[in-house]
Amino acid sequence: MALEAYASRNADTVHADVLSEARQACYKARDAFYACLEKESNKTPTEIASVGLLYPSDCKGSRADFVKHCRASWVKHFDRQYCRNQRVQRLLDDKDSRRGPLTLPQPYTFKPPS
């Protein structure tokens, strides 16, 4: 019932931020921000974004463009997705560095005292 009331009230409303041109602008701003993060990854992050994402102050401009061109829910989604991908990549990288010969515990046998 609530859905019909919403649809009848907003039947002719077109949200401009979901149209193709706006989505493309959002994706472009997103890619520019995350490229800046990758490029400046050796610098100390000083700014905080949504979902705990940290970034250096050199990326402030691209972050502002990203937030300006995308919906807030999309920004949050993309930040979560980026953090999840970074966490998975870190786990995969750590696993390769820990790989080495497998050492199994030796069986422990009691020898009777003689």
C-alpha distances in whole Angstrom, upper triangle without the diagonal:
4,5,5,7,9,10,11,13,14,15,19,19,22,23,26,27,25,27,30,33,31,31,34,35,34,35,38,38,37,40,42,41,42,45,46,45,47,50,51,50,54,53,52,48,48,44,41,38,34,34,38,39,43,44,48,48,49,46,44,44,42,40,39,39,36,34,34,33,31,27,28,25,28,31,30,29,32,34,33,34,37,38,37,40,42,42,42,45,47,47,48,51,52,52,55,57,57,58,62,64,62,64,64,65,69,69,71,74,76,80,82,85,88
4,5,5,6,9,10,11,12,14,17,17,19,20,24,24,23,25,28,31,29,28,32,33,31,32,36,35,34,37,40,38,39,42,43,42,45,47,47,47,51,50,48,45,44,41,38,34,31,31,35,36,40,41,44,45,46,42,41,41,39,37,36,35,33,31,31,30,27,24,24,22,25,28,27,26,30,32,31,32,35,36,35,37,40,40,40,43,45,45,46,49,50,50,53,55,55,56,60,62,61,63,63,64,68,68,70,73,75,79,81,84,87
4,5,5,6,9,10,11,11,15,15,17,17,21,21,20,22,25,28,26,25,29,30,28,30,33,33,32,35,37,36,37,40,41,41,43,45,46,45,49,48,47,44,44,40,37,33,30,30,34,35,39,40,43,43,44,41,39,39,37,35,34,34,31,29,29,28,25,22,23,21,23,26,25,25,28,30,29,30,33,34,33,35,38,38,39,41,43,43,44,47,48,49,51,53,54,55,58,61,59,62,62,63,67,68,70,73,75,79,81,83,87
4,5,5,6,8,10,10,14,15,17,18,22,23,21,23,26,29,27,27,31,32,30,32,35,35,35,37,40,39,40,43,44,44,46,48,49,49,52,52,51,47,47,43,40,37,33,34,38,39,42,43,46,46,47,44,42,42,40,38,37,36,34,32,31,30,28,25,26,24,26,29,29,28,31,33,33,33,36,38,37,39,42,42,42,45,47,47,48,51,52,52,54,57,57,58,62,64,63,65,65,67,70,71,73,76,79,82,85,87,90
4,6,5,6,9,10,13,14,17,18,22,23,22,24,27,29,28,28,31,32,31,33,36,35,35,38,40,39,40,43,44,44,46,48,49,49,52,51,50,46,46,42,39,36,33,34,37,38,41,43,46,46,47,43,41,41,39,37,36,35,33,31,31,30,27,24,25,24,26,29,29,28,31,33,33,34,37,38,38,40,42,43,43,46,48,48,49,52,53,53,56,58,58,60,63,66,64,67,67,68,72,73,74,78,80,84,86,88,92
4,6,5,6,8,11,11,14,14,18,19,18,20,24,26,24,24,28,28,27,29,32,32,31,34,36,35,36,39,40,40,42,45,45,45,49,48,47,43,42,39,36,32,30,30,34,35,38,39,42,42,43,39,38,37,36,33,32,31,30,27,27,26,24,20,22,20,22,25,25,25,28,30,30,31,33,35,35,36,39,40,40,42,44,45,46,48,50,51,53,55,55,57,60,63,62,64,64,66,70,71,72,76,78,82,84,86,90
4,5,5,5,9,10,12,14,17,19,17,19,22,24,23,23,27,28,26,28,31,31,31,34,36,36,36,39,41,41,43,45,46,46,49,49,48,44,44,40,38,34,31,32,36,36,39,40,43,43,44,40,39,38,36,34,33,32,30,28,27,26,24,21,23,21,23,26,26,26,28,31,31,31,34,36,35,37,40,40,41,43,45,46,46,49,50,51,53,55,56,57,61,63,62,65,65,67,70,72,74,77,79,83,85,88,91
4,6,5,9,10,13,16,19,21,20,21,25,27,25,26,29,30,29,31,34,34,34,37,39,39,40,42,44,44,46,48,49,49,53,52,51,47,47,43,40,37,34,35,39,39,42,43,46,46,46,43,41,40,39,37,35,34,33,31,30,28,27,24,26,25,26,29,30,29,32,34,34,35,38,39,39,41,43,44,44,47,49,49,50,53,54,55,57,59,60,61,65,67,66,69,69,71,74,75,77,80,83,86,89,91,95
4,6,8,9,12,14,18,20,19,21,24,26,24,25,29,29,28,30,33,33,33,36,38,37,38,41,42,42,45,47,47,47,51,50,49,45,45,41,38,35,32,34,37,38,41,41,44,43,44,41,39,38,37,35,33,32,31,29,27,27,25,22,24,23,25,28,28,28,31,33,33,34,37,38,38,40,42,43,44,46,48,49,50,52,54,54,57,58,59,61,64,67,66,69,69,71,74,75,77,81,83,87,89,91,95
4,6,5,9,10,14,16,15,17,20,22,20,21,25,25,24,27,29,29,29,32,34,34,35,38,39,39,41,43,44,44,48,47,46,43,42,38,36,32,30,32,35,35,38,39,41,41,41,38,36,35,33,32,30,29,28,26,24,23,22,19,21,20,22,25,26,26,28,30,31,31,34,36,36,37,40,41,41,43,45,46,47,49,51,52,54,56,57,58,62,65,64,66,67,69,72,74,76,79,81,85,88,90,93
4,6,9,11,14,17,16,16,20,22,21,22,25,26,25,27,30,30,30,33,35,35,36,39,40,40,42,45,45,46,50,49,48,45,44,41,38,35,32,34,37,37,40,41,43,43,43,40,38,37,35,34,32,30,29,28,26,25,23,21,23,22,23,27,28,27,29,32,32,32,35,37,37,38,41,42,42,44,46,47,48,50,52,53,55,57,58,59,63,65,65,67,68,70,73,75,77,80,83,86,89,91,94
4,6,10,12,15,15,15,18,19,19,20,23,24,24,26,28,29,29,32,34,34,35,38,39,40,42,43,44,45,49,48,48,44,44,40,38,34,32,34,38,37,40,40,42,42,42,38,37,35,34,32,31,29,28,27,25,23,22,20,23,23,23,26,28,27,29,32,33,33,35,37,38,38,41,43,43,44,47,48,49,50,53,53,55,57,58,59,63,66,66,68,69,71,75,76,78,82,84,88,90,93,96
4,6,9,12,12,12,16,17,16,17,21,21,21,23,25,25,26,29,30,31,32,35,36,36,38,40,41,42,45,44,44,41,40,36,34,31,29,31,34,34,36,36,39,38,38,35,33,31,30,29,27,25,24,23,21,20,19,17,19,19,20,23,24,24,26,28,29,30,32,34,35,36,38,39,40,42,44,45,46,48,50,51,52,54,56,57,61,64,63,66,66,68,72,74,76,79,82,85,88,90,94
4,6,9,9,9,12,14,12,14,17,17,17,20,22,22,23,26,27,28,29,31,33,33,35,37,38,39,43,42,42,38,38,34,33,29,27,29,32,32,34,34,36,36,36,32,31,29,27,26,25,23,22,21,19,17,16,15,18,18,18,21,23,22,23,26,27,27,29,32,32,33,35,37,38,39,41,43,43,45,47,48,50,51,53,54,58,61,61,63,64,66,70,72,74,77,80,84,86,89,92
4,6,6,7,11,12,10,11,15,15,14,17,19,19,20,23,24,24,26,28,29,30,32,34,35,35,39,38,38,35,34,31,29,25,24,26,29,28,30,30,33,32,32,29,27,26,24,23,21,19,18,17,15,13,12,11,14,14,14,17,19,19,20,23,24,24,26,28,29,30,32,34,35,36,38,40,40,42,44,45,47,48,50,51,55,58,58,61,62,64,67,69,71,75,77,81,84,86,89
4,6,6,9,9,7,9,12,12,12,15,17,17,18,21,22,22,24,26,27,28,30,32,33,34,37,36,37,33,33,30,28,25,24,26,29,28,30,29,31,30,30,27,25,23,22,21,19,17,16,16,13,11,11,11,14,15,14,17,19,19,20,22,24,24,25,28,29,29,31,34,34,35,37,39,40,41,43,45,46,48,50,51,55,58,58,61,62,64,68,70,72,75,78,81,84,86,90
4,6,8,8,5,7,10,10,9,12,14,14,14,17,19,19,21,23,24,25,27,28,29,30,34,33,33,30,30,26,25,21,20,22,25,24,26,25,28,27,27,23,22,20,18,18,16,14,13,12,11,8,7,7,11,12,11,13,16,16,16,18,20,20,22,24,25,26,28,30,31,32,34,36,36,37,40,41,42,44,46,47,51,54,54,57,58,60,64,66,68,72,74,78,81,83,86
4,6,8,6,6,10,11,10,12,14,15,15,18,19,20,21,23,25,25,27,29,30,31,35,34,35,31,32,28,26,23,21,23,26,25,27,27,29,29,29,25,24,23,21,20,19,17,15,15,14,11,9,9,12,12,11,14,16,15,15,19,20,20,21,24,25,25,27,29,30,31,33,35,35,37,39,40,41,43,45,46,50,53,53,56,57,59,63,65,67,70,73,76,79,82,85
4,6,5,6,9,10,11,12,14,16,16,18,20,21,23,24,26,27,29,30,32,33,36,36,37,33,34,31,29,25,24,26,29,27,30,29,31,31,30,27,26,24,22,21,21,18,16,17,15,12,12,12,16,16,14,16,19,18,18,21,23,22,24,27,27,27,29,32,32,33,35,37,37,38,41,42,43,45,47,48,52,55,55,58,59,61,65,67,69,73,76,79,82,84,87
4,6,5,6,9,10,10,12,14,15,16,18,20,21,22,24,26,27,28,30,31,35,35,36,33,34,31,29,26,25,27,29,27,29,28,30,30,29,26,26,24,21,21,21,18,16,17,16,12,12,14,17,17,15,17,20,19,18,21,23,21,23,26,26,26,28,31,31,31,34,36,35,37,40,41,41,43,45,46,50,53,53,56,58,60,64,66,68,72,75,78,81,83,86
4,5,5,6,9,10,11,12,14,15,17,18,20,21,23,25,26,27,29,30,34,33,34,32,32,29,28,25,25,27,29,27,29,27,29,29,27,24,24,21,19,19,19,15,15,16,14,11,12,14,17,18,15,17,20,20,18,21,24,22,23,26,27,27,29,31,32,32,34,36,36,37,40,41,42,44,46,47,51,54,54,57,59,62,65,67,70,73,76,79,83,85,88
4,5,5,6,9,10,11,12,14,15,17,18,20,21,23,24,26,27,28,32,31,32,29,29,26,25,22,21,24,26,24,26,25,26,26,25,22,21,19,16,17,16,13,12,13,11,7,8,10,14,15,12,14,17,17,16,19,21,20,21,24,25,25,27,29,30,30,33,35,35,36,39,40,41,42,45,46,49,53,53,56,58,60,64,66,68,72,75,78,81,83,86
4,5,5,6,9,10,10,12,14,15,16,18,20,21,22,24,26,27,30,30,31,28,29,25,24,21,20,22,24,22,24,23,26,26,25,21,21,19,16,16,16,13,11,13,12,8,8,10,13,13,10,12,15,14,13,16,18,17,18,21,22,22,24,26,27,27,30,32,32,33,35,37,37,39,41,42,46,49,50,53,54,57,60,62,65,68,71,74,77,79,83
4,5,5,6,9,10,10,12,14,15,16,18,20,21,22,24,25,29,29,30,28,29,26,25,22,22,23,25,23,25,23,25,25,24,20,21,18,15,16,16,13,12,14,13,9,10,13,16,16,13,14,17,16,14,17,20,18,18,22,23,22,24,27,27,27,29,32,31,32,35,36,37,39,41,42,45,49,49,52,54,57,60,63,65,69,72,75,78,80,83
4,5,5,6,9,10,11,12,14,15,17,18,20,21,22,24,28,27,28,26,26,23,23,20,20,22,24,22,23,21,23,22,21,18,18,15,12,13,13,10,9,11,10,6,8,11,14,16,13,13,17,16,14,17,20,19,18,22,23,23,24,27,28,27,30,32,32,33,35,37,38,39,42,43,46,50,50,53,55,58,61,64,66,69,72,75,79,80,83
4,5,5,6,9,10,11,12,14,15,17,18,20,21,22,26,25,26,23,24,21,20,17,17,19,21,18,20,19,21,21,20,16,16,14,11,11,12,9,7,9,8,5,5,8,11,12,9,9,13,13,11,13,16,15,15,18,20,20,21,24,25,25,27,29,30,30,33,35,35,37,39,40,44,47,48,51,52,55,58,61,63,67,69,72,76,77,80
4,5,5,6,9,10,11,12,14,15,16,18,20,21,24,24,26,23,24,22,21,17,17,19,21,18,20,19,21,21,20,16,17,16,12,12,14,11,8,11,12,9,8,11,13,14,10,10,14,12,10,13,15,14,13,17,18,17,19,22,22,22,25,27,27,27,30,32,32,34,36,37,41,44,45,48,50,52,56,58,60,64,67,70,73,75,78
4,5,5,6,9,10,10,12,14,15,16,18,20,23,23,25,22,24,21,21,18,19,21,22,19,20,18,20,20,18,15,16,14,10,12,13,10,8,12,12,9,10,14,16,17,13,13,16,16,13,15,18,16,15,19,20,19,20,23,24,23,25,28,28,28,31,33,33,34,37,38,42,45,46,49,51,54,57,60,62,66,69,72,75,77,80
4,5,5,6,9,10,11,12,14,15,16,18,21,21,22,20,20,18,18,15,16,18,20,17,17,15,17,17,15,12,12,10,7,8,9,6,5,8,9,7,8,12,13,15,12,10,14,14,11,13,16,16,14,17,20,19,19,22,24,23,25,28,28,28,31,33,33,34,37,38,42,46,46,49,51,53,57,59,62,65,68,71,74,76,79
4,5,5,6,8,10,11,12,14,15,16,20,20,21,18,19,17,16,13,14,16,17,14,15,14,16,16,15,12,13,12,8,8,10,8,5,9,10,9,8,11,12,13,10,8,11,11,8,9,13,12,11,14,16,15,16,19,20,20,21,24,25,25,27,29,30,31,34,35,39,42,43,46,47,50,53,56,58,62,65,68,71,72,75
4,5,5,6,8,10,10,12,14,15,19,19,21,18,20,18,18,16,17,18,19,15,16,14,16,17,15,12,14,13,9,10,13,11,9,12,14,12,12,15,16,17,13,12,14,14,10,12,15,13,11,14,16,14,15,19,19,18,20,23,23,23,26,28,28,29,32,33,37,40,41,44,46,49,52,55,57,61,64,67,70,72,75
4,6,5,6,9,10,10,12,14,17,17,19,17,19,17,17,15,17,19,19,16,16,13,14,15,12,9,11,10,6,9,11,9,8,12,13,12,13,16,17,18,15,13,16,16,13,13,17,16,13,16,19,17,17,20,22,20,22,25,25,25,27,30,30,31,33,35,38,42,43,46,48,51,54,57,59,63,66,68,72,73,76
4,5,5,6,9,10,10,12,15,15,16,14,15,13,13,12,14,16,16,12,12,10,11,12,10,7,9,9,5,6,9,8,7,10,12,12,12,15,15,16,14,11,14,14,11,11,14,14,11,14,16,15,15,18,20,19,20,23,24,23,26,28,29,29,32,34,37,41,42,44,47,49,52,55,57,61,63,66,70,71,74
4,5,5,6,9,10,10,14,14,16,13,16,14,14,12,14,15,15,11,12,10,11,13,12,9,11,12,9,9,12,12,10,12,15,14,14,17,16,17,14,12,13,13,10,9,12,11,8,11,13,12,11,15,16,15,17,20,20,20,22,25,25,26,28,30,34,37,38,41,43,45,49,52,54,57,60,63,66,68,71
4,5,5,6,9,10,13,14,16,15,17,16,17,16,17,19,18,14,14,12,12,14,12,9,13,13,9,11,14,13,12,15,17,16,17,20,20,21,17,15,17,17,13,13,16,15,11,14,16,14,13,17,18,16,18,21,21,20,23,25,25,26,29,30,34,37,39,41,44,46,50,52,55,58,61,64,67,69,72
4,5,5,6,8,11,11,13,12,14,13,15,14,17,18,17,14,12,9,9,10,8,6,10,10,8,9,12,12,12,15,17,17,17,20,20,21,19,16,18,18,15,14,17,16,13,15,18,16,15,18,20,18,19,22,23,22,24,27,27,27,30,32,35,39,40,42,45,47,51,54,56,59,62,65,68,69,72
4,6,5,6,9,9,11,9,12,12,12,12,15,16,14,10,9,7,8,10,9,7,10,12,10,10,13,14,13,15,18,18,18,20,19,20,18,15,16,17,13,12,14,14,10,12,15,13,11,15,17,15,16,19,20,19,21,24,24,24,27,29,32,36,37,39,42,44,47,50,52,56,59,61,65,66,69
4,6,5,9,10,12,12,15,15,16,15,18,18,17,13,12,10,10,13,12,10,14,15,13,13,17,17,15,18,21,20,20,23,22,23,20,17,18,18,15,14,16,15,11,12,15,13,11,14,16,13,14,18,18,16,19,21,21,21,24,26,29,33,35,37,40,42,45,48,50,54,57,60,63,64,67
4,6,8,9,12,12,15,16,17,17,20,21,19,16,14,11,10,13,10,10,13,14,12,14,17,17,17,19,22,21,22,25,24,25,23,20,21,22,18,17,19,18,15,16,19,17,14,18,19,17,17,21,21,19,21,24,24,23,27,29,31,35,37,39,42,45,48,51,53,57,59,62,65,66,69
4,5,6,9,9,12,13,15,16,19,20,18,14,12,8,7,10,8,8,12,13,12,13,16,17,17,19,21,22,22,25,24,25,23,20,21,22,19,17,19,19,15,16,19,17,15,18,20,18,17,21,22,20,21,25,25,24,27,29,32,36,37,40,42,44,48,51,53,56,59,61,65,66,69
4,5,8,8,12,13,14,15,18,18,16,13,10,8,8,11,11,10,14,16,15,15,18,19,18,20,23,23,23,25,24,25,23,20,20,21,18,16,18,17,14,14,16,15,12,15,17,14,14,17,18,16,18,21,21,20,23,26,29,32,34,36,39,41,44,47,49,53,55,58,61,62,65
4,7,9,12,14,16,18,21,21,18,15,13,11,9,12,12,13,16,18,17,18,21,22,21,23,26,27,27,29,28,28,27,23,24,25,22,19,21,21,17,17,19,18,15,17,19,17,15,19,20,17,18,22,22,20,23,26,28,32,34,36,38,40,44,47,48,52,55,57,60,61,64
4,6,9,12,14,16,19,20,17,14,11,9,6,9,9,11,13,16,16,16,19,21,20,22,24,26,26,28,26,28,26,23,23,24,22,19,21,22,18,17,21,20,16,19,21,19,18,21,23,20,21,25,25,24,26,29,32,35,37,38,41,43,46,49,51,54,57,59,62,63,66
4,6,9,12,14,18,18,15,13,9,8,6,9,10,12,13,17,17,16,19,21,21,22,24,26,26,27,25,27,26,22,22,24,21,18,20,21,18,17,20,20,17,18,21,20,18,21,23,21,21,25,26,24,26,29,32,36,37,38,41,42,46,49,50,53,56,58,61,62,65
4,6,8,11,14,15,11,9,6,4,4,7,9,10,11,14,15,13,16,18,18,18,21,23,22,24,22,23,22,19,18,20,18,15,17,19,15,14,18,18,15,17,20,19,17,21,23,21,22,25,26,25,27,30,33,37,38,39,41,43,46,49,51,54,56,59,62,63,66
4,7,10,14,15,12,10,7,6,5,6,9,10,10,14,15,13,15,18,18,18,20,23,23,24,21,23,23,19,19,21,20,16,19,21,18,16,20,21,18,19,23,22,21,24,26,25,25,29,30,29,31,34,37,40,41,42,44,46,49,52,53,57,59,62,65,65,68
4,7,10,12,10,8,6,5,6,6,10,9,8,12,13,10,12,15,15,14,17,19,19,20,18,20,19,16,16,18,17,14,16,18,16,15,19,20,18,19,23,22,21,24,27,26,26,29,31,30,32,35,38,42,42,44,46,47,51,53,54,58,60,63,66,67,70
4,7,9,6,6,5,6,9,10,13,11,10,14,14,10,12,15,14,13,16,19,18,18,15,17,17,13,13,16,15,11,13,16,14,13,16,18,16,17,21,21,20,23,25,25,25,28,30,30,31,34,37,41,41,43,44,46,49,52,53,57,59,62,65,66,69
4,7,6,5,6,8,11,11,14,11,10,13,12,9,11,13,11,10,14,16,14,14,12,13,13,9,9,12,11,8,11,13,12,11,15,16,15,17,20,20,20,23,25,25,26,28,30,30,32,34,38,41,41,43,45,46,50,52,54,58,60,63,66,67,70
4,5,6,9,11,14,15,17,15,13,16,15,11,13,15,12,10,14,16,13,13,10,10,11,8,6,9,10,7,8,12,11,11,13,16,15,16,19,20,20,22,25,25,26,28,30,31,32,35,38,41,41,43,44,46,50,52,53,57,59,62,65,67,70
4,6,9,12,16,17,20,17,16,19,18,14,16,18,15,14,18,19,16,15,12,11,12,10,7,9,10,7,7,10,10,9,11,14,13,13,16,18,18,19,22,23,23,26,28,28,29,32,35,39,38,40,41,42,46,48,50,53,56,59,62,63,66
4,6,10,13,15,18,16,15,18,17,14,16,19,16,15,19,20,18,18,15,15,15,12,10,12,12,9,9,12,11,9,12,14,13,13,16,18,17,19,21,22,22,24,27,27,28,31,34,37,37,38,40,41,45,47,48,52,54,57,60,61,65
4,7,10,13,15,12,13,16,14,11,14,16,14,14,17,19,17,17,15,15,14,11,10,12,11,7,8,11,9,7,11,12,11,12,15,16,15,18,20,20,21,23,25,25,27,29,33,36,36,38,40,41,45,48,49,53,55,58,61,62,66
4,7,10,12,10,11,14,14,11,14,17,15,15,18,20,19,20,17,18,17,14,13,15,14,10,12,14,11,10,13,15,12,13,17,17,16,19,21,20,21,24,26,25,27,30,33,37,37,39,41,42,46,48,50,53,56,59,62,63,66
4,7,8,7,8,11,11,9,12,14,13,14,17,19,18,20,18,19,18,14,15,17,14,11,14,15,12,12,15,16,13,15,19,18,17,20,22,21,22,25,26,26,28,31,34,38,38,40,42,44,48,51,52,56,58,61,64,65,68
4,5,6,7,11,11,10,13,15,15,16,19,20,20,22,21,22,21,17,18,20,18,15,18,19,16,15,19,19,16,18,21,20,19,23,24,23,24,27,28,27,30,32,35,39,40,42,44,46,49,52,54,58,60,63,66,67,70
4,5,5,9,10,10,11,14,14,15,17,19,20,22,20,23,22,18,19,22,19,17,20,21,18,18,22,22,20,22,25,24,23,27,28,27,28,31,32,31,33,36,39,43,44,46,48,50,53,56,57,61,63,66,69,70,73
4,6,7,9,10,11,13,14,16,17,19,20,23,22,24,22,19,20,22,20,18,21,22,18,19,23,22,20,23,25,24,23,27,28,26,28,31,32,31,34,36,39,43,44,46,49,51,54,57,59,62,65,67,70,71,74
4,6,5,6,9,10,10,12,14,16,16,19,18,20,19,15,17,19,16,14,18,18,15,16,20,19,18,21,23,22,22,25,27,25,27,30,31,30,33,35,39,42,43,46,48,50,53,56,58,62,64,67,70,71,74
4,6,5,6,9,10,10,12,14,15,18,17,19,18,15,16,19,17,15,18,20,17,18,21,22,20,23,25,24,24,28,29,28,30,33,34,33,36,38,42,45,46,48,50,52,56,59,60,64,66,69,72,73,76
4,5,5,6,9,10,11,12,14,17,17,20,18,15,18,20,17,16,20,21,18,20,23,23,22,25,27,26,27,30,31,30,32,35,36,36,38,41,44,48,49,51,53,55,59,61,63,67,69,72,75,76,79
4,5,5,6,9,10,11,12,15,15,18,16,13,15,17,14,14,18,18,16,18,21,20,19,22,25,24,24,28,29,28,30,33,33,34,36,38,42,45,46,49,51,53,57,59,61,65,68,70,74,75,78
4,5,5,6,8,10,11,13,12,15,13,10,12,14,12,11,15,16,14,15,19,19,18,21,23,23,23,26,28,27,29,32,33,33,35,37,41,45,45,48,49,51,55,58,59,63,66,69,72,73,76
4,5,5,6,9,10,12,12,15,14,11,14,16,14,14,17,19,17,19,22,22,22,24,27,26,27,30,31,31,33,35,36,37,39,41,45,48,49,51,53,55,59,61,63,67,69,72,75,76,80
4,5,5,6,8,12,12,15,13,11,14,16,14,14,18,19,17,19,22,22,22,25,27,26,28,31,32,31,34,36,37,37,40,42,45,49,50,52,54,56,60,62,64,68,70,73,77,78,81
4,5,5,6,9,10,12,10,8,11,13,10,11,14,15,14,16,19,19,19,22,24,23,25,28,29,29,31,33,34,35,37,39,43,46,47,49,51,53,57,59,61,65,68,71,74,75,78
4,6,5,7,7,10,9,7,10,12,11,11,14,16,15,17,20,20,20,23,25,25,26,29,30,31,32,35,36,37,39,41,44,48,48,50,52,54,58,60,62,65,68,71,74,76,79
4,6,8,9,12,11,10,13,15,14,15,18,19,18,20,23,24,24,26,28,29,30,32,34,34,36,38,39,40,42,44,48,51,52,54,56,58,61,64,66,69,72,75,78,79,83
4,7,9,12,10,9,13,14,13,14,18,18,18,20,22,23,23,26,28,28,29,32,33,33,35,37,38,40,42,43,47,51,51,54,55,57,61,63,65,69,72,75,78,80,83
4,6,8,6,6,10,11,10,12,15,15,15,18,20,20,21,24,25,26,27,30,31,31,34,35,37,38,40,41,45,49,49,51,53,55,59,61,63,66,69,72,75,77,80
4,5,5,6,9,10,11,12,14,15,16,18,20,21,22,24,26,27,28,30,31,33,35,36,38,39,41,42,46,49,49,52,53,55,59,61,63,66,69,72,75,77,80
4,5,5,6,9,10,11,12,14,15,17,18,20,21,23,24,26,27,29,30,31,33,35,37,38,39,41,45,48,48,50,51,53,57,59,60,64,66,70,73,74,78
4,5,5,6,9,10,11,12,14,15,16,18,20,21,23,24,26,27,29,30,32,33,35,36,38,39,43,46,46,48,49,51,55,56,58,62,64,68,70,72,76
4,5,5,6,8,10,10,12,14,15,16,18,20,21,22,24,26,27,28,30,31,33,35,36,38,41,45,44,47,48,50,54,56,58,61,64,67,70,72,75
4,5,5,6,9,10,10,12,14,15,16,18,20,21,22,24,26,27,28,30,32,33,35,36,40,43,43,46,47,49,53,55,57,60,63,66,69,71,74
4,6,5,6,9,10,11,12,14,15,16,18,20,21,23,24,26,27,29,31,32,33,35,39,42,42,44,45,47,50,52,54,58,60,64,66,68,71
4,5,5,6,9,10,11,12,14,15,16,18,20,21,23,24,26,27,29,31,32,33,37,40,40,42,43,45,49,51,53,56,59,62,65,67,70
4,5,5,6,9,10,10,12,14,15,16,18,20,21,22,24,26,27,29,30,32,36,39,39,41,43,45,49,51,53,56,59,62,65,67,70
4,5,5,6,9,10,11,12,14,15,16,18,20,21,22,24,26,27,29,31,34,38,38,40,41,43,47,49,51,55,57,61,63,65,68
4,5,5,6,9,10,10,12,14,15,16,18,20,21,23,25,26,27,29,33,36,35,38,39,41,44,46,48,52,55,58,61,63,66
4,6,5,6,9,10,11,12,14,15,16,18,20,21,23,25,26,27,31,34,34,37,38,40,44,46,48,52,54,58,61,63,66
4,5,5,6,9,10,10,12,14,15,16,18,20,21,23,24,26,30,33,33,36,37,40,43,46,48,51,54,57,60,62,65
4,5,5,6,9,10,10,12,14,15,16,18,20,21,23,25,28,32,31,34,35,37,41,43,45,49,51,55,58,59,62
4,5,5,6,9,10,11,12,14,15,17,19,20,21,23,27,30,29,32,33,35,39,41,43,47,49,53,56,57,61
4,5,5,6,9,10,11,12,14,15,17,19,20,21,25,28,29,31,33,35,39,41,43,47,50,53,56,58,61
4,5,5,6,9,10,10,12,14,16,17,18,20,24,27,28,30,32,34,38,40,42,46,49,52,55,57,60
4,5,5,6,9,10,11,12,15,16,17,19,22,26,25,28,29,31,35,37,39,43,46,49,52,54,57
4,5,5,6,9,10,11,13,15,16,17,21,24,24,26,28,30,34,36,38,42,45,48,51,53,56
4,5,5,6,9,10,11,13,14,16,19,23,23,26,28,31,34,37,39,43,46,48,52,54,56
4,5,5,6,9,10,11,12,14,18,22,22,24,26,29,32,35,37,41,44,46,50,51,54
4,5,5,6,9,10,11,12,16,19,19,22,23,26,29,32,34,38,41,43,47,48,51
4,5,5,7,9,10,11,15,18,18,21,23,26,29,32,34,38,41,44,47,49,52
4,5,5,7,9,10,14,18,18,21,24,26,30,33,35,39,42,44,48,49,52
4,5,5,6,9,12,16,16,19,21,23,27,30,32,36,38,41,44,46,49
4,6,5,6,10,13,14,16,18,21,24,27,30,33,36,39,42,44,47
4,5,5,9,12,14,17,19,22,25,28,31,34,38,40,44,45,48
4,6,8,12,14,16,19,22,25,28,30,34,37,39,43,44,47
4,6,10,11,13,16,18,21,24,27,30,33,36,39,41,43
4,7,8,11,14,17,20,23,26,29,33,35,38,40,43
4,6,9,12,16,18,21,24,27,30,32,36,38,40
4,6,10,13,15,18,21,24,27,29,33,35,37
4,6,10,12,15,18,21,25,27,31,33,35
4,7,9,12,15,18,21,24,27,29,31
4,6,9,12,15,19,21,25,27,29
4,6,9,12,15,18,21,23,26
4,6,9,13,15,19,21,23
4,6,10,13,16,18,21
4,7,10,13,15,18
4,6,10,12,15
4,6,9,12
4,6,9
4,6
4
